[in-house]
């Protein structure tokens, strides 16, 4: 198994990306922090920086206000999560684990930690939008993840979990309390889409590897 801490991805194509202002934590109420599943531990900002840091890499420590820049790879299909900025409405910015390799900003995310709520907001480097859970969507797109928000509220908050024995991560939406799943069985434009729809971590469908972007 590839260790999360062993890979650093190139940031050369991301130099021009500019971040949005750090949102206020009081934008919307956030549900009480869920209980961690057995074998999994919630990851705060300092722990995330530690477990994603490559021992052989030389990079300056991030300032406290700066986010971790990361790429997510689905364990289910070994593909990187990308932001579909060219999709037409209503699926513009949908998250899909469809890239065979890390290619740049489409597969990059800034993980912004909020101490007050003990949660993360994920900002796509492809369009500088925060990832939201589309709870009001219906059918197969309900609870799909989309990078479409310019600010952060309950729709954009996630708890990040880490399983040390598996060296894998999982994301749980605080909006509905459900874990993010990669829809490997879908077909069409939403194949490999990410949705917050699992009540528990059942296996590779809900598991991801995180890579630091250098």
C-alpha positions as CSV (number, residue, x, y, z in Angstrom):
1,X,0.0,0.0,0.0
2,X,1.2,3.5,-0.8
3,X,1.8,5.5,2.3
4,X,0.0,8.9,2.4
5,X,3.1,10.5,3.6
6,X,5.3,9.3,0.8
7,X,4.0,11.4,-2.1
8,X,4.3,15.1,-2.8
9,X,2.6,16.4,-5.9
10,X,3.8,19.3,-8.1
11,X,2.2,22.7,-7.4
12,X,3.9,24.4,-10.4
13,X,0.6,24.5,-12.3
14,X,-1.2,26.0,-9.3
15,X,1.0,29.1,-8.7
16,X,-1.5,31.4,-10.3
17,X,-4.4,30.2,-8.1
18,X,-5.6,32.9,-5.6
19,X,-7.5,32.0,-2.4
20,X,-10.8,33.4,-1.2
21,X,-10.8,35.2,2.1
22,X,-11.0,33.0,5.1
23,X,-14.7,32.8,6.0
24,X,-16.1,33.6,9.3
25,X,-17.0,30.6,11.4
26,X,-20.4,32.1,12.5
27,X,-21.9,32.0,9.0
28,X,-24.2,29.1,9.9
29,X,-24.9,26.8,12.8
30,X,-23.0,23.5,12.7
31,X,-24.3,20.2,14.1
32,X,-22.7,18.7,17.2
33,X,-19.4,17.0,16.3
34,X,-20.3,13.3,15.5
35,X,-18.7,10.4,17.4
36,X,-15.8,8.8,15.5
37,X,-16.4,5.4,14.0
38,X,-14.5,2.5,15.6
39,X,-10.9,2.5,14.4
40,X,-11.1,6.0,13.1
41,X,-10.0,9.3,14.7
42,X,-11.0,12.8,14.0
43,X,-8.1,14.8,12.5
44,X,-7.4,18.4,13.5
45,X,-5.2,20.9,11.6
46,X,-1.9,20.0,13.4
47,X,-2.5,16.3,12.9
48,X,-3.3,16.7,9.3
49,X,-0.1,18.6,8.7
50,X,1.8,15.9,10.4
51,X,0.4,12.9,8.6
52,X,0.5,14.5,5.1
53,X,4.0,15.8,5.4
54,X,6.6,13.8,3.4
55,X,9.8,13.0,5.2
56,X,11.9,13.5,2.2
57,X,10.3,16.8,1.2
58,X,11.7,20.2,1.9
59,X,9.0,22.8,2.3
60,X,8.4,25.6,4.8
61,X,5.8,24.9,7.5
62,X,2.5,26.4,6.8
63,X,1.5,29.4,8.8
64,X,-1.4,28.9,11.2
65,X,-3.9,30.7,9.0
66,X,-2.9,28.9,5.8
67,X,-4.7,25.8,4.6
68,X,-3.3,22.4,3.8
69,X,-3.2,21.9,0.0
70,X,-4.1,18.4,-0.8
71,X,-5.3,15.9,-3.5
72,X,-7.8,13.2,-2.8
73,X,-7.6,9.7,-4.3
74,X,-10.5,7.3,-4.0
75,X,-9.5,3.9,-2.7
76,X,-12.3,2.3,-4.6
77,X,-11.1,3.1,-8.1
78,X,-7.6,4.6,-7.5
79,X,-8.6,7.8,-9.2
80,X,-8.1,11.4,-8.1
81,X,-11.1,13.6,-7.2
82,X,-11.6,16.4,-9.8
83,X,-13.8,19.5,-9.9
84,X,-16.0,19.5,-13.0
85,X,-15.9,23.2,-13.7
86,X,-17.1,22.8,-17.3
87,X,-20.2,20.8,-16.4
88,X,-23.4,22.7,-17.2
89,X,-25.9,23.7,-14.4
90,X,-27.1,22.3,-12.1
91,X,-24.0,20.1,-11.8
92,X,-21.3,22.8,-12.4
93,X,-18.4,22.0,-10.0
94,X,-19.5,18.5,-9.1
95,X,-16.8,16.4,-7.5
96,X,-15.8,13.1,-9.3
97,X,-13.0,10.6,-8.7
98,X,-12.2,10.3,-12.4
99,X,-8.6,11.4,-13.0
100,X,-6.0,8.7,-13.5
101,X,-3.2,11.1,-12.3
102,X,-2.8,14.4,-10.6
103,X,-2.9,17.0,-13.4
104,X,-3.2,20.3,-11.5
105,X,-5.8,22.6,-10.1
106,X,-8.7,20.4,-11.1
107,X,-7.5,17.8,-8.6
108,X,-6.3,20.2,-5.9
109,X,-8.1,21.4,-2.7
110,X,-7.3,23.7,0.2
111,X,-8.4,22.2,3.5
112,X,-9.4,25.1,5.8
113,X,-9.6,24.3,9.5
114,X,-12.1,26.0,11.8
115,X,-11.2,25.7,15.4
116,X,-14.6,26.7,16.7
117,X,-16.6,24.0,15.0
118,X,-13.6,21.5,14.7
119,X,-14.4,21.0,11.0
120,X,-12.9,21.5,7.6
121,X,-14.1,23.5,4.6
122,X,-12.7,22.3,1.2
123,X,-11.9,24.9,-1.4
124,X,-11.4,23.7,-4.9
125,X,-8.3,25.2,-6.5
126,X,-10.0,24.8,-9.9
127,X,-12.6,27.5,-9.3
128,X,-11.9,28.9,-5.9
129,X,-15.3,27.7,-4.6
130,X,-16.0,25.8,-1.4
131,X,-17.4,22.3,-1.7
132,X,-21.1,22.0,-0.6
133,X,-23.4,19.0,0.0
134,X,-26.5,19.4,-2.2
135,X,-29.0,18.1,0.3
136,X,-32.0,19.6,-1.6
137,X,-31.1,17.8,-4.9
138,X,-33.3,14.8,-5.6
139,X,-32.8,11.3,-7.1
140,X,-29.4,10.0,-7.8
141,X,-27.8,13.4,-7.3
142,X,-29.1,14.0,-3.8
143,X,-26.3,15.0,-1.4
144,X,-23.8,15.2,-4.3
145,X,-20.7,17.3,-3.5
146,X,-20.2,20.5,-5.6
147,X,-17.6,23.3,-5.5
148,X,-20.0,26.2,-5.8
149,X,-20.0,28.3,-2.6
150,X,-18.2,31.6,-2.1
151,X,-18.6,31.4,1.7
152,X,-18.8,28.6,4.4
153,X,-21.8,27.5,6.4
154,X,-23.2,24.2,7.5
155,X,-23.5,22.9,3.9
156,X,-19.7,23.2,3.5
157,X,-18.5,21.7,6.8
158,X,-16.8,18.3,7.1
159,X,-15.2,16.2,9.8
160,X,-12.1,14.5,8.6
161,X,-11.3,11.0,10.0
162,X,-8.1,9.0,9.7
163,X,-7.5,5.3,10.2
164,X,-3.9,4.7,11.0
165,X,-3.9,0.9,10.4
166,X,-5.3,1.4,6.9
167,X,-3.6,4.8,6.3
168,X,-6.9,6.0,4.8
169,X,-9.2,9.0,5.4
170,X,-12.9,9.5,5.4
171,X,-15.1,12.7,5.2
172,X,-18.3,13.2,7.1
173,X,-20.7,16.0,6.3
174,X,-22.0,17.9,9.3
175,X,-25.1,18.9,7.3
176,X,-26.6,15.4,7.3
177,X,-24.1,13.4,9.4
178,X,-23.4,11.1,6.5
179,X,-20.0,9.9,5.1
180,X,-18.8,10.9,1.6
181,X,-19.0,8.0,-0.9
182,X,-17.6,7.6,-4.4
183,X,-20.4,6.3,-6.7
184,X,-18.4,3.7,-8.6
185,X,-21.6,2.1,-9.9
186,X,-23.0,5.2,-11.5
187,X,-23.1,5.7,-15.2
188,X,-23.1,8.8,-17.4
189,X,-22.0,12.3,-16.3
190,X,-22.2,11.5,-12.6
191,X,-20.1,8.3,-12.7
192,X,-17.6,8.4,-9.8
193,X,-19.4,11.3,-8.2
194,X,-18.9,12.0,-4.5
195,X,-22.1,12.0,-2.4
196,X,-22.6,12.3,1.4
197,X,-24.9,9.4,1.7
198,X,-23.4,6.6,3.9
199,X,-24.4,6.1,7.5
200,X,-21.1,4.4,8.2
201,X,-17.7,3.6,6.7
202,X,-18.3,0.3,5.0
203,X,-15.1,0.0,3.0
204,X,-13.3,1.4,0.0
205,X,-16.4,3.3,-1.2
206,X,-16.0,5.8,1.7
207,X,-12.2,5.7,1.9
208,X,-9.6,8.1,0.4
209,X,-5.9,8.6,0.4
210,X,-4.6,12.2,0.8
211,X,-1.5,13.6,-0.9
212,X,0.2,16.8,0.0
213,X,0.8,19.3,-2.8
214,X,4.3,20.8,-2.8
